[in-house]
Amino acid sequence: MNAAKSVVFPLCAAICLLVLLYKVRDIRAYRRDPALLALLIAFSCKAVSFALSTPSVSAVLDARTGISNLGALGIHLFGGVASSAAILIAIAYWVYPPVEARRKAFWRLVSSALCAAVMLTMWLVAESAGGGRAAHYLLERAHQPPVAVYLLVYVTAFGSGMVEIIRLSRRFGRVAGRQWLRRGLYTTGIGAAAYLVYCIHRASAVLAVQFGVDPMEWELLTPLANGIGIFFLAMGLTMPSWGPTASEWHRKVHNFISYQRLYALWRALTEVHPQVVLEPQHSALLARIMPGNIRYRLYRQVVEIQDGLLALRPYMDPEIAACARESARQKGLSGEPLQAAVQAAVLRRALRAKYVDPGPRADEGPAAVEPYVSRSSDYGAEVAWLLSVARAFSNRSSSRRSSS
């Protein structure tokens, strides 16, 4: 069991330190933000608690100070009472008006201080009775009345805080205006639920020893619940700050992938109608690998593809469209995939016609393929449609190259 704790708890302490390093950067800009200060206190306390939870660290602390079980007291006061109070205060300032948040923070501090005072008193009473150092303080001493009271107060303070975090996360997660605040609250609730399992596990030790059951048999639950709990708490409580940046990077990656997938279609159209390109690139390879402002480049690519399709319209043959539509239906296509396949087939034949007869041609008769018009004027829907056309265009082109 100590082997698992010696691995899991240092990792948990490292997670807390990473959160501290990430959030401490905001002190200069938000030094008067109570929620930020509460978060820094919460993860500082958690880091200390996890460090002390590492068996070798708590053993060294007790030996150096000459005070038995001082490490255990620090684990429970810092990691249970103080950290849960600080997390609740941070959430209160997120979801309540400032006046109400200050009131709730005050009463949370008062109740936590009372719990800490009772725990310290019970710990002193238990230590005065002797017994030496216990490697697993709560489990080995749960049969002693002062330690039993200490344990119950600890899990009550810690567990009630986790229940309140779950309640607030569920209640305000439904109505949170910001997407990443909502996700953060829900993720924080998952972490609090894992810690609630740990609290129930710890409280069960009081009953277990009364029935002669050794609670050490399921002690593996302690590092497991703590590891899961701190991971989700760290993710959830920092999500409102790093989430928007993650969304922005996701959009950039998505736009870059769309740009690459549309490139072959764009290249084919702009080679026959170079006048549609607003900003010609000196190096096509460099422009494809490093397009610069990818959001703007994708937008221009979409516009230029649509302009190229419009310019190529006189070369599009309605008979080719009819044959392509029938062929697509025989393949089981329908809806947008069918329309994309027809557009790609007509486009390929129009490009060949343009190469054979590059001169201007009058736009007479009905259009072979009706131009795409988004029902909701949604730019994203237009990109998705062109990606379908590009996919059909590239698949047919690549299959022809491989067969030749």
ChimeraX attribute file (.defattr): number of C-alpha atoms within 10 A of each C-alpha:
attribute: neighborCount
match mode: 1-to-1
recipient: residues
	/A:1	12
	/A:2	15
	/A:3	9
	/A:4	13
	/A:5	20
	/A:6	17
	/A:7	12
	/A:8	20
	/A:9	23
	/A:10	17
	/A:11	17
	/A:12	24
	/A:13	25
	/A:14	15
	/A:15	20
	/A:16	25
	/A:17	18
	/A:18	15
	/A:19	20
	/A:20	19
	/A:21	12
	/A:22	14
	/A:23	16
	/A:24	16
	/A:25	10
	/A:26	14
	/A:27	13
	/A:28	8
	/A:29	8
	/A:30	13
	/A:31	11
	/A:32	10
	/A:33	13
	/A:34	19
	/A:35	20
	/A:36	21
	/A:37	19
	/A:38	21
	/A:39	25
	/A:40	25
	/A:41	20
	/A:42	26
	/A:43	28
	/A:44	20
	/A:45	25
	/A:46	27
	/A:47	28
	/A:48	17
	/A:49	26
	/A:50	27
	/A:51	22
	/A:52	27
	/A:53	25
	/A:54	22
	/A:55	18
	/A:56	14
	/A:57	15
	/A:58	23
	/A:59	20
	/A:60	13
	/A:61	16
	/A:62	16
	/A:63	14
	/A:64	10
	/A:65	10
	/A:66	10
	/A:67	13
	/A:68	21
	/A:69	22
	/A:70	19
	/A:71	26
	/A:72	22
	/A:73	19
	/A:74	18
	/A:75	23
	/A:76	23
	/A:77	26
	/A:78	23
	/A:79	23
	/A:80	27
	/A:81	29
	/A:82	24
	/A:83	27
	/A:84	28
	/A:85	27
	/A:86	25
	/A:87	23
	/A:88	23
	/A:89	28
	/A:90	24
	/A:91	22
	/A:92	22
	/A:93	21
	/A:94	18
	/A:95	18
	/A:96	13
	/A:97	10
	/A:98	13
	/A:99	10
	/A:100	13
	/A:101	19
	/A:102	16
	/A:103	12
	/A:104	17
	/A:105	21
	/A:106	13
	/A:107	13
	/A:108	18
	/A:109	16
	/A:110	13
	/A:111	14
	/A:112	24
	/A:113	16
	/A:114	14
	/A:115	21
	/A:116	23
	/A:117	13
	/A:118	16
	/A:119	24
	/A:120	15
	/A:121	14
	/A:122	20
	/A:123	20
	/A:124	13
	/A:125	14
	/A:126	18
	/A:127	18
	/A:128	9
	/A:129	10
	/A:130	9
	/A:131	10
	/A:132	10
	/A:133	18
	/A:134	14
	/A:135	17
	/A:136	15
	/A:137	15
	/A:138	20
	/A:139	23
	/A:140	17
	/A:141	19
	/A:142	26
	/A:143	16
	/A:144	15
	/A:145	14
	/A:146	20
	/A:147	24
	/A:148	21
	/A:149	16
	/A:150	25
	/A:151	26
	/A:152	21
	/A:153	20
	/A:154	24
	/A:155	21
	/A:156	18
	/A:157	23
	/A:158	27
	/A:159	25
	/A:160	17
	/A:161	25
	/A:162	28
	/A:163	16
	/A:164	15
	/A:165	27
	/A:166	21
	/A:167	14
	/A:168	19
	/A:169	25
	/A:170	16
	/A:171	14
	/A:172	18
	/A:173	22
	/A:174	12
	/A:175	11
	/A:176	16
	/A:177	10
	/A:178	12
	/A:179	13
	/A:180	21
	/A:181	24
	/A:182	21
	/A:183	21
	/A:184	25
	/A:185	30
	/A:186	25
	/A:187	24
	/A:188	30
	/A:189	27
	/A:190	23
	/A:191	27
	/A:192	30
	/A:193	22
	/A:194	20
	/A:195	27
	/A:196	23
	/A:197	18
	/A:198	23
	/A:199	24
	/A:200	13
	/A:201	18
	/A:202	22
	/A:203	22
	/A:204	15
	/A:205	23
	/A:206	23
	/A:207	15
	/A:208	16
	/A:209	17
	/A:210	11
	/A:211	8
	/A:212	8
	/A:213	11
	/A:214	14
	/A:215	19
	/A:216	14
	/A:217	9
	/A:218	10
	/A:219	17
	/A:220	13
	/A:221	15
	/A:222	19
	/A:223	21
	/A:224	17
	/A:225	20
	/A:226	21
	/A:227	22
	/A:228	17
	/A:229	24
	/A:230	23
	/A:231	18
	/A:232	21
	/A:233	26
	/A:234	22
	/A:235	20
	/A:236	24
	/A:237	23
	/A:238	21
	/A:239	21
	/A:240	18
	/A:241	16
	/A:242	12
	/A:243	18
	/A:244	15
	/A:245	12
	/A:246	13
	/A:247	12
	/A:248	11
	/A:249	12
	/A:250	12
	/A:251	14
	/A:252	15
	/A:253	13
	/A:254	13
	/A:255	19
	/A:256	21
	/A:257	14
	/A:258	17
	/A:259	23
	/A:260	15
	/A:261	17
	/A:262	24
	/A:263	19
	/A:264	15
	/A:265	23
	/A:266	22
	/A:267	16
	/A:268	16
	/A:269	23
	/A:270	19
	/A:271	13
	/A:272	17
	/A:273	18
	/A:274	14
	/A:275	14
	/A:276	20
	/A:277	19
	/A:278	11
	/A:279	9
	/A:280	11
	/A:281	12
	/A:282	8
	/A:283	8
	/A:284	12
	/A:285	10
	/A:286	11
	/A:287	13
	/A:288	15
	/A:289	10
	/A:290	11
	/A:291	18
	/A:292	11
	/A:293	10
	/A:294	19
	/A:295	16
	/A:296	12
	/A:297	18
	/A:298	21
	/A:299	15
	/A:300	16
	/A:301	23
	/A:302	21
	/A:303	16
	/A:304	22
	/A:305	23
	/A:306	19
	/A:307	18
	/A:308	23
	/A:309	21
	/A:310	11
	/A:311	17
	/A:312	20
	/A:313	22
	/A:314	19
	/A:315	24
	/A:316	25
	/A:317	18
	/A:318	15
	/A:319	11
	/A:320	19
	/A:321	23
	/A:322	15
	/A:323	14
	/A:324	20
	/A:325	22
	/A:326	14
	/A:327	15
	/A:328	18
	/A:329	13
	/A:330	10
	/A:331	10
	/A:332	9
	/A:333	16
	/A:334	14
	/A:335	8
	/A:336	12
	/A:337	17
	/A:338	22
	/A:339	22
	/A:340	25
	/A:341	26
	/A:342	25
	/A:343	28
	/A:344	25
	/A:345	22
	/A:346	26
	/A:347	27
	/A:348	16
	/A:349	15
	/A:350	20
	/A:351	19
	/A:352	13
	/A:353	15
	/A:354	19
	/A:355	10
	/A:356	9
	/A:357	11
	/A:358	12
	/A:359	7
	/A:360	10
	/A:361	12
	/A:362	8
	/A:363	13
	/A:364	9
	/A:365	8
	/A:366	11
	/A:367	15
	/A:368	20
	/A:369	18
	/A:370	10
	/A:371	12
	/A:372	13
	/A:373	11
	/A:374	12
	/A:375	8
	/A:376	8
	/A:377	9
	/A:378	11
	/A:379	12
	/A:380	10
	/A:381	14
	/A:382	18
	/A:383	19
	/A:384	13
	/A:385	19
	/A:386	22
	/A:387	20
	/A:388	22
	/A:389	25
	/A:390	22
	/A:391	20
	/A:392	20
	/A:393	23
	/A:394	17
	/A:395	13
	/A:396	15
	/A:397	14
	/A:398	11
	/A:399	10
	/A:400	10
	/A:401	8
	/A:402	7
	/A:403	6
	/A:404	6
